[in-house]
Amino acid sequence: MRLFSRVPLLLLTFALSAATLPAQSSSSSSTNKPDDSAQDPQKPSSTVVRRAVEAGGSAVSLETSETLFTMAAALNSCGYDNGLESSLPVRAAIRAEMATAVKAGFEARAAHDTLCTYIDGHKQPGARNLAQYVSLALFLSPPPDLVLSVGEGDLPPDSQNVIGILPLLRDFAVKAQLHSIFARHRAEYEDAVLQVHDSVTRMLLETNVYLHQPVSSYDGRRFEVLLEPMLSPQAVNARIYGTDYFIAVSPTKVEDPSISKTSPGSRMSVSDRAAGLQMDQIRRMYLLYNVDPIIYARAGATNRLLPLLKTVSDAPIDFTYKSDIVALTTECLIKAIEARTMDVGIPKPAKPGAVKARTEIDDYNQALIDYDKKAEAVRRRQVLLDMESGWVLTGSFYDKLAIQDREGISLKESIGEMVYGMDVPSEVSKAKKIPFFAPDSTNLVAGAGITHARSPRRSLSIVDQAELKLQKGDRTGAEELAEKELATNPNSGDALYILARVKLTQGDPQAAYDRFTQVVANSKDPRTLAWSHVYLGRLYDTQRGNSRPKAVAEYKAALNTPGIQQDVRAAAEAGIQKPFAAPKRTVTDSDQSPDDEELDPTGKKQKESYKPSEEVIPTAPRR
């Protein structure tokens, strides 16, 4: 039985093939086949809307999942109230039915109390709290089994923190009769799908049209929009697992289910809040789904762009983008596409109908010229804002996209010149001159104007300064600052971690081992702790004798660190698969960043397969 029920997003005239093969699973059956679960409400089924799909499945789909519903319903029953006032009415109705079921019997109350105690004891700050449960739900079989569909070691890092909820969830789902509740509200879930289907389909089609790409067909990759009304409409959970792209969303109630249009100043006809969804977030994930394979097809060629990483070392962006040139390149390209297609907030002149005088045509042409200038100014200001936020290649990609737009060629055709033909020294020189926003700055986009609200940069701590020196290759300066920090704080995990990496680059593995061991004993930072375990594993692997079991134990300890990011996970998994071998030094080693030298061959990190979720509070549309 499949995890999701699948509703293919039929992209207008590019409908999926009507021919289907005999069903191989519960979600690929023909529409002519009776729906057994509808006849028996007690029979488990993850299906809400069932349609025929092409052989092999659809690459792009809008889905609902009883598994995700079960997890979300349990959270609601235990106090998850986020976005309740803006949710669809079905959420309140289901919450009321669950409350009645819990009060009806002792066993249901006991199961509920035990479940809620577990949830209360595993709270995470902000959006991470919901994210860990969404991640886990994506890897569970449908109710009533609710067992892992992959090995525990293959779960996303955040979901491993709450894996203990499964027996409690199974018990609560049975005692509170969640499947029966889900079956009773089937029609409302169908209505929710119908409310958003046309808008999502139109948005995806227009994105493909802009990129000059054919409609996605099944090639082993999937883009799946998961609709779950029991989640907050402000919560957007985006995930990338291998070749599968997921985004879990919840719609708000809208009076008019027709497509909400942007202003005439946008290249897209679907607004950022169409159909009660955060459409801009879905569009962004879909862009990533399209751009990722284009960049990764020749990821090795991006090594020539590595000098750009040093220019963003103090930019207010996530560490992933500061350490992975492919990730940085991809994000900058997406920012440029968003700027090219944004709603500039300026009405485009309407072409006159019946022309009575030539002056009317002249006035229209002049108004069009004036509009183009104003719209371009708005887009350019957005590009500047993105670059000052750390996305230093946005301007270069924006200019090349403009050429692509004029010539009508696809992104796939132009990517070679756009990325691999880039004048890297020139881009590095430009990036060095960009004044980045402080990490806590607020950058507002309002209509046709952009307001920059700069906050004073916080003063760099000694550890910050040491890290920057190490990133720039100043090992002596980094070591001196780390030692200075340790003089006042002997248990500083960050300082010890910097010093350990310095010792590695200096060819002193014993000193590095001693300090990494101290980090493991003292650090509270999950990333620092996990990487220290990886380094220790690599050090064991480079020793003679039977040190392999110790190395594997360190890699497993890294994987068991709560909240680790994907680059650490990838390094640890690679270490478990085969022993680490220190790369041979070359004449260019001194030009690399410290993490690329000696015992850390992670310079070619894979892009994260897990993206933490964000709770996005609706604001005035940005683009």
BAVOBA-386786 format. One record per atom (N, C-alpha, C): z negated, x negated, y; residue in one letter. Coordinates in steps of 0.1 Angstrom, whole numbers, plus 5000, padded with zeros to 4 digits. Atoms other than C-alpha are relative to their C-alpha. Layout:
REM BAVOBA-386786
ZXYA
...
This chain:
REM BAVOBA-386786
500049914988M
500050005000M
500049915012M
499950094988R
501049855034R
498950035009R
501149994991L
498549805061L
500450105011L
499649924989F
500549985088F
501050114997F
498949905000S
502550295092S
501049965010S
499050064991R
505850195108R
500950105006R
499049924993V
507850375135V
501049915007V
499150094994P
510950175142P
500350045014P
499649974986L
511750145179L
501550005001L
498649995000L
515350265180L
500549985013L
499550054987L
517050085208L
501350085004L
498949924995L
519250365221L
501250004990L
498849995009T
522750335207T
499949904988T
500150105010F
521650035186F
499050054989F
501049955010A
519950255160A
500049934987A
500150075013L
518750125127L
500950074990L
499149955010S
520950165097S
499450124993S
500649885007A
520550515081A
499949984986A
500150035014A
520950365047A
498749944996A
501350065004T
517650295029T
500149984985T
500250035014L
516750144996L
498950094994L
501149935005P
514450314972P
498749945004P
501350044994A
510850294984A
499449894991A
500850105007Q
508949974974Q
498650005004Q
501349994996S
505850054992S
499850135007S
500349874995S
504150355008S
500650025014S
499549984987S
505550285042S
501549995001S
498650024999S
509150235033S
500750124992S
499449895007S
509750565016S
500950085009S
499049924992S
512550805027S
499350125005S
500549884994T
511951095049T
500150124991T
499849895010N
513151315020N
498850014990N
501150015010K
510151214999K
498850075005K
501249934995P
507151445001P
498949915003P
501150084995D
504151305019D
498750054992D
501149965009D
501451324992D
498750005008D
501350004993S
498651235016S
499850125008S
500149884992A
499451535037A
499550124992A
500449895009Q
498951755007Q
498549984995Q
501350035005D
495651584997D
499349925011D
500750084989P
493451495028P
499049904995P
501050105005Q
491051295006Q
500749884995Q
499250115005K
493851064994K
500249905011K
499850104989P
493750735014P
501549985003P
498650034996S
496850675034S
499949945014S
500050064987S
497550455064S
501250065009S
498849944994T
500550675074T
499650115011T
500249894990V
500550875107V
501450065002V
498749964998V
504250895114V
500949924990V
499250065010R
506650825085R
501550025002R
498549984999R
510350755090R
500649894991R
499250105008A
513050575070A
500249885008A
499750134993V
513550215079V
501149934992V
499050075007E
516349985071E
499549914989E
500450085011A
516349775040A
499349875005A
500750124996G
513749495044G
499150035011G
500949984989G
512049655073G
500649995013G
499550014987S
512449675110S
499349885007S
500550124993A
511949365132A
499050055011A
500849954989V
510449575161V
499550144997V
500549865003S
508149875156S
498850035008S
501249944994L
505550095171L
499250064988L
500849965013E
502750155145E
498650055003E
501449965001T
499450315138T
499549964987T
500650055012S
497050195112S
498650064998S
501349945003E
494150375095E
499049894999E
501050115001T
492550035089T
499549975014T
500550034987L
492449965126L
499250125006L
500849884996F
491250325132F
498649994995F
501350005006T
488450275108T
499149905007T
500850104993M
487249955125M
499650055014M
500249964986A
487650105160A
499050125000A
500949895001A
485850425149A
498649964998A
501350065002A
482950225136A
499449945012A
500550064988L
482650035168L
499650115010L
500349894991N
482750365188N
498650074996N
501249945005S
479950505166S
498849925003S
501150094997C
477850205174C
499949955015C
500250034986G
478050215212G
501249945007G
498850054993Y
481550085220Y
500650125009Y
499649894991D
482150305251D
501049965011D
499150054990N
484550085271N
501250095002N
498949924997G
487250295288G
500050144995G
500149875006L
485950615274L
500650115010L
499649894990E
486650815306E
501550015002E
498550004998S
490350715307S
500750014987S
499349995014S
491050755269S
500650134998S
499449875004L
493051025253L
498850094995L
501049915005P
490951335244P
499649994986P
500350015014V
491251265207V
498849904998V
501150095002R
488850975211R
498650075001R
501349934998A
485951195224A
499850104988A
500149905011A
486751455196A
499649934988A
500450075012I
486551195169I
498649955001I
501450054998R
483351045183R
499050124997R
500949895002A
481751395183A
499950034985A
500049975015E
482851455146E
499249894993E
500850115007M
481351115136M
498550025002M
501549984997A
478051195153A
499550114992A
500449895008T
477951525135T
499849954985T
500050045014A
478651355101A
498849914998A
501150095001V
475951095108V
498750084999V
501249924999K
473351355116K
499850094988K
500049905010A
474251565086A
499249954987A
500650045012G
472751345059G
499349875001G
500850125000F
470251065052F
500949884997F
499150115004E
472850845035E
500949955011E
499150034989A
475250865064A
499249935012A
500850064990R
472450785089R
499649854996R
500450145004A
471250485069A
501249905001A
498850094999A
474850345066A
500349975014A
499750014986H
475350405103H
499049905007H
501050094994D
472050225113D
500249864995D
499850145005T
472749925091T
501349945006T
498850054994L
476249895104L
499849965015L
500250024986C
475149915140C
499149885003C
500850124999T
472449655135T
500849884998T
499150125002Y
475049415122Y
500849985013Y
499150014988I
477349485152I
499249955012I
500850054989D
474549435177D
499649864998D
500450145002G
473649105161G
501149905000G
498950095000H
477148965163H
500850035013H
499349984987K
478049045200K
500549875005K
499450114993Q
480248815218Q
500250045015Q
499949964986P
480648795256P
501450065003P
498749944995G
483349005273G
500950054989G
498949945009A
486649085255A
499949944986A
500150065014R
485748845226R
499450104990R
500849915009N
483449115212N
501050094992N
499149925006L
486249355205L
501149924992L
498950085006A
488849085197A
499749964986A
500350055013Q
486948955167Q
500250114989Q
499849895010Y
487049295150Y
501450044999Y
498649975001V
490649365159V
500749894991V
499550105009S
491549025143S
499850024986S
500349985013L
489749105112L
500750124994L
499349885005A
491349455109A
501449974996A
498750035003L
494749305109L
500249934986L
499950075013F
493949125076F
499250084989F
500749925010L
492449415057L
500950104993L
499249905007S
493949645031S
499550145005S
500449864995P
493850025039P
498750054993P
501249935006P
490750235032P
500450074987P
501450034999P
488850285011P
499749864996P
500350145005D
489249924997D
499549915011D
500350084988L
489149745031L
499649864995L
500250135005V
489349405014V
501049915007V
499250104993L
490849085028L
501449994993L
498750015006S
494649065023S
500449865000S
499750145001V
494548685027V
498749934996V
501250075003G
492148415017G
499149985012G
500950014988E
489048375038E
500349895009E
499750124992G
490148035049G
501250025009G
498849984992D
493348185063D
499850105011D
500349914989L
491648425086L
500049945014L
500150064986P
491748375124P
498649965002P
501350064998P
488748175136P
499050115005P
501049904994D
487148465156D
499550104989D
500349895010S
487348715127S
499049954989S
501050065010Q
485348475104Q
498650025004Q
501449984995N
482348535126N
499450144995N
500549875003V
482148905115V
500550054986V
499549965014I
483448905079I
499050074992I
501149935007G
480049025068G
499950145002G
500049854997I
480749365083I
500750084989I
499149935009L
483149455054L
499250104991L
500749915008P
480649595029P
499450125007P
500749904991L
478849785057L
501150105005L
498949914995L
482149925070L
500550094989L
499649915011R
483250045036R
499050114997R
501049915002D
479950215031D
500050115010D
500049904989F
479950385065F
501250095000F
498849925000A
483550495062A
500050114989A
500249905011V
482750675029V
499050115004V
501149914997K
479450825040K
500350095012K
499749924988A
480850945074A
501350074999A
498749935003Q
484151065058Q
501049975011Q
499150034990L
486250875082L
501550034997L
498649965004H
489450935062H
500350145003H
499849864997S
489051305065S
500150035015S
499949994986I
488451275102I
501349965005I
498750054996F
491551065106F
501150104996F
498949915004A
493651315086A
500050135009A
500049884992R
492451605107R
500649985014R
499450034987H
493651435139H
501349934999H
498650065001R
497051335126R
500950045011R
499149954990A
498851555150A
499849945014A
500350064987E
497151405180E
500549855000E
499550135001Y
498051055168Y
501650005001Y
498549994999E
501751165164E
500350035015E
499849974986D
501551305200D
499949875008D
500250134993A
500250965212A
501349914998A
498950085003V
503150795195V
501250055008V
498849944993L
505751035210L
499849985015L
500250034985Q
504150985245Q
500549875004Q
499750144995V
504850615246V
501349954994V
498950065007H
507850575223H
501249975008H
498850024992D
510650625248D
499949895010D
500250114990S
509150405274S
500049864994S
500050135007V
508450125250V
501449964996V
498650035004T
511950145236T
500949965011T
499250044989R
513550145270R
499749865006R
500450134995M
511549845281M
500549894992M
499550105009L
512449645250L
501549985002L
498550014999L
516149735254L
500449935013L
499650064987E
516249635291E
499649855000E
500350145001T
514549305283T
501049934992T
498950065008N
517149235256N
501349995009N
498850004992V
519849325281V
500049885010V
500150114990Y
518549085307Y
500149864994Y
499950125007L
518248805282L
501449984994L
498650005006H
521848885270H
499849974985H
500250035014Q
520448895235Q
500250134992Q
499849885008P
521349135207P
498750064996P
501249935004V
518849395196V
499549934987V
500650075012S
516349235171S
500350074987S
499849955013S
517249275135S
499049934991S
501050065008Y
515049195106Y
500449864995Y
499850135004D
514948815101D
498849934995D
501250065005G
511548765086G
498950005011G
501050004989R
509848795121R
499850145004R
500349864996R
508149105134R
499350005013R
500749974988F
507049235167F
499450144999F
500649875003E
504549525162E
499050045011E
500949944990V
502949745189V
499150094992V
501049925008L
499749885173L
499350105010L
500649894991L
498650215189L
498750054994L
501349955005E
494950305185E
499250065012E
500749934989P
493450565208P
498549985001P
501450025000M
489950475198M
499649875007M
500250114992L
490250155217L
500050035015L
499949984985S
489850125255S
501449985005S
498750024995P
493050165274P
500149875009P
500050134993Q
492049855294Q
500049884991Q
500050115009A
491849645263A
501349974994A
498750045006V
494949455253V
499849884991V
500250115009N
494749245222N
501349954994N
498850065004A
497649015216A
499849894989A
500250105011R
497948805184R
501449954995R
498850065006I
500548565169I
499549944987I
500450055013Y
500048505132Y
501349964993Y
498850055006G
502848285118G
501250055008G
498849944993T
506048475126T
499850145004T
500349864997D
504348805132D
499350015014D
500649984987Y
503548915168Y
499550145001Y
500749874999F
501049195173F
499450025014F
500749964987I
499749375204I
499450134998I
500849875002A
497049645200A
499750065013A
500249934988V
496949895228V
499650144998V
500449865000S
495650235237S
500550075013S
499549944987P
497350485261P
498950095007P
500849904992T
495750695288T
500850135000T
499449874999K
496451055293K
500950015012K
499149984989V
499551125314V
500550145001V
499549864998E
500751455329E
501450014996E
498550005003D
504451365326D
500349894990D
499750115010P
505351185294P
501449935002P
498850074997S
508751095308S
499849865005S
500250144996I
509450735316I
499749995015I
500450034986S
507750615348S
500949895005S
499050104995K
510250425369K
499349915010K
500450094990T
509750125391T
500750045013T
499349984987S
510950105427S
501449954998S
498650055001P
514650045433P
500149855001P
499950154999G
513749685439G
499749924988G
500350075012S
513149605403S
501250014991S
498950005010R
515649505376R
499750084988R
500449925012M
513649705351M
499750145005M
500249864996S
513550085351S
498650064996S
501349955005V
510150115333V
498949935007V
501150064992S
507050065354S
499049934991S
501050075007D
504149845345D
498950094993D
500949915005R
502050155337R
500650124994R
499249895005A
504650375321A
499350064987A
500549935012A
503450635295A
498549974998A
501450025001G
499850545302G
499649874993G
500250135006L
500250195287L
500049895010L
499850134991Q
499849845302Q
501349944995Q
498750045004M
503549805298M
500349855003M
499850144996D
503549465316D
499549914989D
500650085011Q
501349325288Q
500950004988Q
499149995011I
503649455261I
501349925003I
498750084996R
506749315280R
499749854999R
500350155000R
505048975283R
500049954985R
500150045014M
504348965245M
501450004994M
498750005005Y
507849065238Y
500949895005Y
499350124995L
509248795260L
499649874992L
500450115009L
507148545240L
500650014987L
499349985013Y
508548685208Y
501449965001Y
498650044999N
512048625221N
500249855004N
499950144995V
511448285238V
499549904990V
500650095009D
509348125212D
501049934990D
499150065010P
512048075185P
501149915007P
499050084993I
514547945211I
499549865004I
500650134996I
512147675223I
499749924987I
500450085012Y
510847585189Y
501149964991Y
498950045008A
514247555174A
500349855002A
499850154997R
514447215191R
498749955007R
501350044995A
510747155197A
499949855002A
500150154999G
511146785190G
500649945012G
499350054988A
513446745219A
499150015013A
500849994988T
510646845243T
499149885002T
500950124998N
508846515238N
500449925013N
499650074988R
510846385267R
499350065012R
500749934989L
508846635289L
498649975000L
501550035001L
505446495278L
499449945013L
500650044988P
504946315312P
499550115009P
500449894992L
504546655327L
498650054997L
501449965003L
501246715309L
499049935009L
500950064992K
499546455330K
499950065014K
500049944986T
500546635362T
499250135000T
500849875001V
498646955350V
498649984995V
501350035005S
495446775339S
498950075007S
501149944993D
493446935366D
500450145005D
499649874996A
495347265369A
499150114994A
500949895005P
493447595364P
500650084989P
499449935011I
495147675331I
499249954987I
500750035012D
493847675295D
500449864994D
499850135005F
493547345277F
501249994990F
498950005009T
496147445252T
501349965007T
498850034993Y
498847425278Y
500049865006Y
500150134995K
497547095291K
500249894989K
499950105012S
497846935256S
501250034992S
498949965008D
500947105242D
501250035009D
498949994990I
504247055261I
500950124996I
499249885004V
506047325240V
499350135006V
500749894994A
503347575250A
500250025015A
499950004986L
503547475286L
501450045004L
498649974997T
507347495287T
500350154997T
499749865003T
507447835270T
499450095010T
500649924990E
504947985294E
500650005014E
499450014987C
506647855325C
501450075000C
498849935001L
509947995312L
499850155001L
500349865000I
508348335307I
499650045015I
500349974986K
506848325342K
501250015009K
498749994992A
510348255356A
500750134997A
499349885004I
511848545337I
499350125007I
500749894994E
509048775350E
500350005015E
499750014986A
509748655386A
501450055003A
498649954998R
513448725382R
500150154999R
499949865003T
512849075370T
498950095007T
501249934994M
509749175391M
500450115010M
499849904990D
509449475413D
499649955013D
500350074987V
509649335448V
499450105010V
500749904992G
508349655463G
500950045013G
499149974989I
511349695487I
501150094995I
498949915004P
513749995484P
501449935002P
498750054999K
517249885476K
500950105007K
499249914993P
519850035500P
500950094991P
499249905008A
521650345486A
501449995005A
498650004996K
525450325485K
500450135005K
499649884994P
526950585508P
501050084991P
499149925008G
528750875491G
501450015006G
498749984993A
531651015510A
500049935013A
499950084989V
532550755535V
501050065010V
499249954990K
533850885568K
500549905010K
499650114990A
534050565588A
499849864993A
500250145006R
534450195579R
498749945004R
501350054995T
531350125599T
498950034989T
501049965010E
529350305571E
500049894989E
500050105010I
530550055546I
499549875005I
500550124994D
529849765569D
498550005001D
501549994998D
526349885576D
499349994986D
500650015014Y
525749925538Y
500049864995Y
499850145005N
527049575530N
498949915007N
500950084992Q
524849425558Q
498550034995Q
501449965005A
521749625545A
499849944987A
500150065014L
522449495510L
499749855001L
500350144998I
522549135523I
498649985005I
501350014995D
519349185542D
499050034988D
500949985011Y
517749335511Y
499949884990Y
499950125009D
518849045489D
499149895005D
500850104994K
517248805513K
498550024999K
501449975000K
513948985515K
499550004986K
500449995014A
513849045477A
499849854995A
500150145004E
514548675471E
498849935006E
501250064994A
511748575495A
498850044992A
501249955007V
509248785476V
500049934986V
500050065013R
510348645442R
499749855002R
500350144998R
510248285456R
498549985003R
501550014998R
506648345468R
499250024987R
500649995013Q
505748465434Q
500149874991Q
499850135007V
507248145419V
499149905005V
500950104994L
505247935443L
498650034996L
501449965005L
502048125433L
499849954986L
500150055013D
502748055397D
499949854999D
500150155000M
503347685403M
498749955005M
501350044995E
500247655423E
498850044991E
500949975010S
498447815394S
500149914988S
499950105011G
499547535371G
501350004992G
498749995008W
502947655357W
501149935008W
499250094991V
504847365373V
501550014998V
498649995003L
508247425357L
500650145004L
499549874997T
508547785369T
501250005010T
498950014990G
510647695399G
501349954995G
498750055006S
513147485379S
500650114991S
499449905008F
513547765354F
500650125008F
499649894991Y
513848025381Y
501449975005Y
498750034994D
516747845397D
501150004989D
499050015011K
518547795363K
500350144995K
499849865004L
518048165354L
500950075010L
499149944990A
519748255387A
501549974996A
498650045004I
522848065375I
500450084987I
499749925012Q
522548235341Q
500350155003Q
499749864996D
522448575358D
501450025006D
498749994994R
525548505378R
501149994990R
498950035010E
527548375348E
499950094989E
500149905011G
526348645324G
499949944987G
500150065013I
525448405296I
498550034995I
501249975006S
522548445272S
499049885002S
501050104999L
519248255273L
500249904989L
499850095012K
520048115239K
501149905003K
498950094996E
523247965253E
499749905011E
500350084989S
521747825284S
498849914999S
501350075002I
518447685270I
500249854999I
499750155002G
520047345262G
499949935014G
500050064987E
520847265298E
498750035008E
501149964993M
517847455311M
498749914997M
501150085004V
515247255291V
500349864997V
499850135005Y
516746965274Y
500949915009Y
499250084990G
519046865303G
499249985013G
500850004988M
516146875327M
499849855005M
500350134993D
515646585352D
498549985000D
501550015002V
512146495340V
499349925011V
500750074989P
511246225366P
500050085013P
500149924988S
512246465394S
499050114999S
501049895001E
510146745380E
498649955000E
501350065000V
507246515375V
499649975015V
500250034986S
507546405411S
499650125008S
500349874994K
507646765423K
498650054996K
501349945005A
504646865402A
498849925005A
501250084995K
502446585415K
499750045014K
500249964986K
502846735450K
499550145001K
500449865000I
501747085440I
498550015002I
501549994998P
498247175454P
499650124991P
500449895009F
496747375425F
498950085006F
501149914997F
494447675430F
498849954992F
501250025007A
490847625421A
499950104989A
500049915011P
490047785387P
499450145003P
500649874997D
488048065403D
500650075012D
499349944989S
490548155430S
500550144996S
499449875003T
491848505433T
501450015007T
498650004994N
495648535439N
500550145000N
499649854999L
496748885451L
501450025003L
498649964996V
500149035451V
500050145005V
500149864994A
500449335474A
501450035006A
498749964995G
503849495478G
500949885002G
499050104998A
506249255494A
499349875005A
500750124995G
503549005505G
499149944989G
501050075009I
501348755486I
498949945008I
501150064993T
497948665498T
499349904991T
500750115008H
496448335487H
498649995005H
501450014996A
492748345487A
499449884992A
500450125007R
491647985479R
498549995001R
501450035001S
488147905468S
499849855000S
500250145000P
486647565474P
499949954986P
500050055013R
487147345444R
498549954997R
501350045003R
483947275426R
500049854998R
500050155002S
482846905426S
500049974986S
499950055014L
483746725394L
498749934996L
501250075006S
480846625372S
500449874995S
499750145005I
480546275358I
500950014988I
499249985012V
481846405325V
501450045003V
498649964996D
484846575342D
500849885004D
499350124995Q
485646255360Q
500449914988Q
499750085011A
485446065327A
501150054992A
498949945008E
487746305309E
501349985007E
498750024992L
490346285337L
500449854999L
499650145002K
490245905335K
500549974986K
499550025013L
490645915298L
501450064998L
498649935001Q
493646155301Q
501049915007Q
499050084992K
495245915326K
500149864994K
499850135007G
494745615303G
499049895005G
501050104995D
491845445322D
498850014991D
501150005010R
489645375292R
498749945005R
501250074995T
487345135309T
499250095010T
500749914991G
486645385337G
499350114993G
500649895007A
486045665313A
498849964992A
501250055008E
483645445292E
498849985010E
501150034990E
481645345323E
499450135004E
500649884995L
481245705335L
499350074988L
500749935011A
480345835300A
498749934997A
501250075001E
477745565297E
499050035011E
500849964989K
476445655331K
499350144998K
500549865003E
476046025320E
498949994989E
501050015011L
474245915288L
498749935004L
501250074995A
471845705308A
499050115005A
500949904994T
470446025324T
499950124990T
500149895010N
471246265295N
500549944986N
499750075013P
471146075261P
500750094990P
499449905010N
472146395242N
501250075004N
498849934995S
475246485262S
501149994990S
499050005010G
477646595235G
501449975006G
498750034994D
480646575260D
500149865003D
499950144997A
479846225271A
500149924987A
499950075012L
479346115235L
501450014994L
498749975005Y
482646275225Y
501149915008Y
499150094993I
484546085253I
499849864996I
500350145004L
482845765243L
500649974986L
499550025013A
483745815207A
501549985000A
498550014999R
487445865216R
500449865006R
499750134994V
487345555238V
499949894989V
500250115010K
486045345209K
501150014989K
498849995009L
488845475187L
501249935005L
498950074994T
491445355211T
499849855002T
500350144999Q
489645025214Q
500049934986Q
499950065013G
489944975176G
498649974994G
501350015006D
486245015168D
499650124993D
500349875007P
486045285141P
498550024997P
501449985003Q
482445215133Q
499250065011Q
500749954988A
481245275168A
500450155003A
499549864998A
483445585170A
499350094990A
500749925010Y
481945715138Y
498650035004Y
501449984997D
478445665150D
499950115011D
500149904989R
479145865182R
500550144996R
499649875005F
481046145165F
498950064992F
501249945008T
478046185142T
499050055010T
500949954990Q
475846215173Q
500550135007Q
499549884994V
478146475188V
499750124991V
500349895010V
477846685156V
498650045000V
501449975000A
474146665159A
499550065013A
500549964987N
473846745196N
500950105007N
499149914992S
476946935209S
499850144997S
500049865001K
476847305215K
501350065002K
498749954997D
480447335225D
500950014987D
499349995012P
482547475196P
501249914999P
498850085000R
485747285205R
499649864998R
500450135001T
484046955209T
499449974986T
500650025013L
482047005177L
501150004989L
498949995011A
485147105156A
500849885000A
499250125000W
487246815168W
499349884995W
500750115005S
484446575161S
500050004984S
500049995014H
484346705125H
501449954995H
498750055004V
488146645123V
500249855001V
500050144999Y
487846295136Y
499249934989Y
500750065011L
485146215111L
500750014987L
499249995012G
487346345083G
501149905000G
498950104999R
490146125095R
499549864998R
500650135002L
487845825096L
499749984986L
500350015015Y
486745895060Y
501349974993Y
498750015007D
490445925050D
500549865001D
499550144998T
491145575064T
499249894993T
500850095007Q
488445415044Q
500449984986Q
499750035014R
488945245011R
498950064991R
501049945009G
487145384980G
500250154999G
500049855002N
486345744971N
499450075011N
500549934988S
485845885006S
500750135002S
499249874998R
488246175002R
499150125000R
500949885000P
485546434992P
499250015014P
500749994987K
483646345024K
500950045011K
499149964990A
486746385045A
500350144999A
499749865002V
487546725030V
498850085005V
501249934995A
483946835037A
500050015015A
500050004985E
484346735074E
501150105005E
499049914996Y
487646925077Y
499650154998Y
500549865003K
486047235061K
498950045011K
501049984989A
483147195086A
500650045013A
499349974988A
485647205114A
500550154999A
499449875002L
487247525100L
498950115001L
501249915000N
483747685097N
499350015014N
500649994987T
482947625134T
500450135007T
499649874994P
482847965151P
500849985013P
499250004988G
485548025178G
500949885002G
499150124998I
487747715171I
501450055004I
498649974996Q
491247715186Q
500949954990Q
499050025010Q
494447695167Q
500349854998Q
499750145002D
495147325174D
499049934991D
501050065009V
491847225158V
500250054986V
499849945014R
492447465129R
501249934993R
498850065006A
495947325123A
499749854996A
500450145004A
494546965123A
499149994988A
500950005011A
491747055099A
500750044987A
499349965012E
494047235075E
501049904995E
499150115004A
496546945076A
499249894992A
500850105006G
493646715067G
499650044986G
500449955013I
492646935037I
501249994991I
498850005009Q
496246945024Q
500349864995Q
499850145004K
496646565024K
499349915009K
500850104992P
494746255035P
500749965012P
499450054988F
495246145070F
500349854999F
499650144999A
497045825076A
500249965014A
499950054986A
496645635109A
501449965003A
498650044997P
500045605126P
500149865005P
499850144995K
501445265133K
500250005015K
499950014986R
501145155168R
501449945004R
498750054995T
504345095188T
499749955014T
500150064987V
505044925221V
499750115011V
500249904990T
504745265238T
498750074999T
501349935002D
501245355226D
499250005013D
500950004989S
499645245258S
500450105011S
499549904991D
501745505277D
499650144996D
500349865005Q
500445795256Q
498650035005Q
501449964997S
497345995263S
499149964989S
500950055010P
494245885244P
500050084987P
500049925012D
494346185220D
501249984991D
498850035008D
497746065208D
500049874993D
500050145005E
496645715198E
499149994988E
500850045011E
495245555168E
499750124990E
500449915011L
493345815147L
500250155004L
499849864996D
494646135165D
501550035002D
498649984999P
498246215157P
500350155003P
499949854997T
497946565173T
500950025012T
499249984988G
500346505201G
501150104998G
499049905003K
502846735184K
499350134995K
500849895005K
500447025181K
500950124999K
499449875001Q
501747365169Q
499450095010Q
500549904991K
501447645193K
499050094994K
501049925006E
498347855188E
500550134994E
499649885006S
498748135163S
499150115003S
500949894996Y
495848315177Y
499849995015Y
500249994986K
495648435213K
498850095003K
501149924997P
492348555225P
500450125008P
499749884993S
492348905238S
499550005015S
500549984987E
491849005274E
499850155003E
500249874995E
490349315288E
500650015014E
499350004987V
492749395317V
499750125007V
500449894991I
491449615344I
501250045008I
498849964993P
494349825358P
499849985015P
499950024985T
495249725394T
501350045005T
498749974994A
498149775417A
501049924992A
499050085007P
501249675398P
500449875006P
499750134994R
501949305402R
501549985001R
498550025000R
505649315393R
500750124995R
